[in-house]
Amino acid sequence: MGMSEKKIRKVSGYFMNKMGLKISYISRNPDILSLSLEKRIHPRCSIMQILMSEGLIDKDLKLVWVLKLTEKDFMEKFLIKNEEKVPKILSVYQNMIGAVELDNWSKELETGRLEFENSRAGAHDYLTIVAKVFAVGSALLLRGLPSKLHLFAKSIRTVC
């Protein structure tokens, strides 16, 4: 899968300017450039910075490893594990993801055709489904769109 020059510049710029990574680190791990800045890189890096500032994780933790974790593993290892010490960390992450997901799903939501990847219950990880449902529901409420919650709930019935 090819990447546009614009995407490469945007993601590498984030890593260098916001995360302080050197170009040599990025060039040794080029697959991180293919990850979504909005859905994976920024939310996870933000959570990692919060946990580091609280002294809950080591500053030497390998960023590539964190970015490549499945959603379930990331949530278990960093969010759920630290939720008691940083009470709002799970909702902060879910709202970050939810805002992106809401933008991506707005058209499907309006037509009542919201679909999840691999939306059959046996084929999808339930924790990921619950996280997405919570995140999108929260984002709808935060954006003052409670009237759309019924469409959202209707569209996820096939998943549950």
C-alpha positions in Angstrom: 0.0 0.0 0.0 1.5 3.3 -1.1 1.5 6.4 1.0 1.2 9.9 -0.3 4.0 12.4 0.3 1.5 14.5 2.2 0.7 11.7 4.7 4.4 10.9 5.2 5.2 14.5 5.9 2.3 14.9 8.2 3.0 11.8 10.3 6.8 12.2 10.4 6.3 15.9 11.3 4.1 14.8 14.3 6.7 12.3 15.4 9.6 14.8 15.2 7.8 18.0 16.4 5.4 16.6 19.0 7.1 13.5 20.1 10.8 14.6 19.7 11.7 11.6 17.7 14.7 11.7 15.3 14.4 11.0 11.6 16.8 8.1 12.1 14.3 6.4 14.5 11.5 6.9 11.9 13.6 5.6 9.1 14.4 2.4 11.1 10.7 1.9 11.7 9.0 3.1 8.5 5.8 1.0 9.1 4.8 3.6 11.7 4.2 6.1 8.9 1.3 4.0 7.6 -0.7 4.2 10.8 -3.5 6.7 11.2 -2.4 9.9 12.8 -5.9 10.7 14.0 -7.1 7.2 15.1 -4.0 5.6 16.5 -0.8 7.7 16.7 -2.1 10.9 18.3 -4.5 9.3 20.8 -2.0 6.7 21.9 0.9 9.1 22.1 -1.3 11.5 24.2 -2.1 8.7 26.6 1.5 7.7 26.9 2.5 11.3 27.7 -0.1 11.4 30.4 1.1 8.1 31.9 4.8 9.2 31.7 4.0 12.5 33.4 2.3 10.6 36.3 5.3 8.3 36.5 3.2 5.2 35.7 5.3 4.1 32.7 8.9 4.2 31.8 10.1 6.9 29.5 12.2 4.3 27.6 9.1 2.3 26.5 9.3 1.5 22.8 6.8 3.7 21.0 6.7 1.4 18.0 5.6 -1.5 20.2 2.8 0.7 21.7 1.6 1.8 18.3 1.5 -1.7 17.0 -0.5 -3.2 19.9 -4.1 -4.3 19.1 -6.8 -2.0 20.5 -7.7 -4.6 23.1 -4.1 -5.0 24.2 -3.5 -1.3 24.4 -6.6 -0.8 26.4 -5.7 -3.6 28.8 -2.0 -2.7 29.3 -2.3 1.1 29.5 -5.9 2.3 30.1 -7.7 -0.3 32.2 -4.5 -1.1 34.2 -4.1 2.6 35.1 -7.7 3.7 35.4 -7.7 3.8 39.2 -4.5 5.9 39.3 -5.7 8.2 36.5 -9.5 8.0 36.8 -10.4 9.8 33.6 -7.8 8.2 31.3 -10.2 5.7 29.7 -12.8 8.3 28.9 -10.2 10.8 27.6 -8.9 8.1 25.2 -12.4 7.0 24.2 -13.5 10.6 23.5 -10.4 11.2 21.3 -11.2 8.0 19.3 -14.9 8.8 19.4 -14.5 12.2 17.9 -12.6 10.7 14.9 -15.0 7.8 14.6 -18.0 10.1 14.8 -16.6 12.2 12.0 -16.0 9.1 9.9 -19.4 7.6 10.7 -21.6 10.8 10.4 -23.0 9.9 7.0 -23.8 6.3 7.9 -25.3 7.5 11.1 -27.6 9.9 9.4 -28.8 7.2 7.0 -29.0 4.6 9.8 -26.4 2.4 8.1 -23.5 2.5 10.6 -21.4 -0.6 10.3 -18.4 -1.9 12.2 -15.5 -3.7 10.7 -16.2 -7.5 10.8 -19.5 -6.7 12.5 -20.6 -10.2 13.2 -20.4 -10.9 16.9 -18.2 -14.0 16.7 -15.7 -12.4 14.3 -15.0 -9.2 16.3 -13.4 -8.6 19.7 -16.1 -7.5 22.1 -13.9 -5.1 24.1 -13.2 -3.2 20.9 -16.9 -3.0 20.1 -17.7 -1.8 23.5 -15.0 0.9 23.3 -16.2 2.1 20.0 -19.8 2.1 21.1 -18.9 4.1 24.2 -16.7 6.5 22.4 -19.2 7.3 19.7 -22.1 7.6 22.1 -20.0 9.9 24.3 -19.0 12.0 21.3 -22.6 12.3 20.3 -23.6 13.6 23.7 -20.5 15.9 24.0 -21.3 17.4 20.6 -24.9 18.0 21.6 -26.4 15.4 19.3 -28.5 13.3 21.6 -31.3 13.1 19.0 -28.9 10.9 16.9 -28.3 8.4 19.7 -31.4 6.4 18.7 -30.0 6.0 15.1 -26.7 5.0 16.6 -28.2 2.4 18.9 -30.4 1.0 16.1 -27.4 0.6 13.8 -25.3 -1.4 16.4 -28.0 -3.9 17.2 -26.6 -6.4 14.7 -23.2 -6.4 16.6 -24.5 -7.2 20.0 
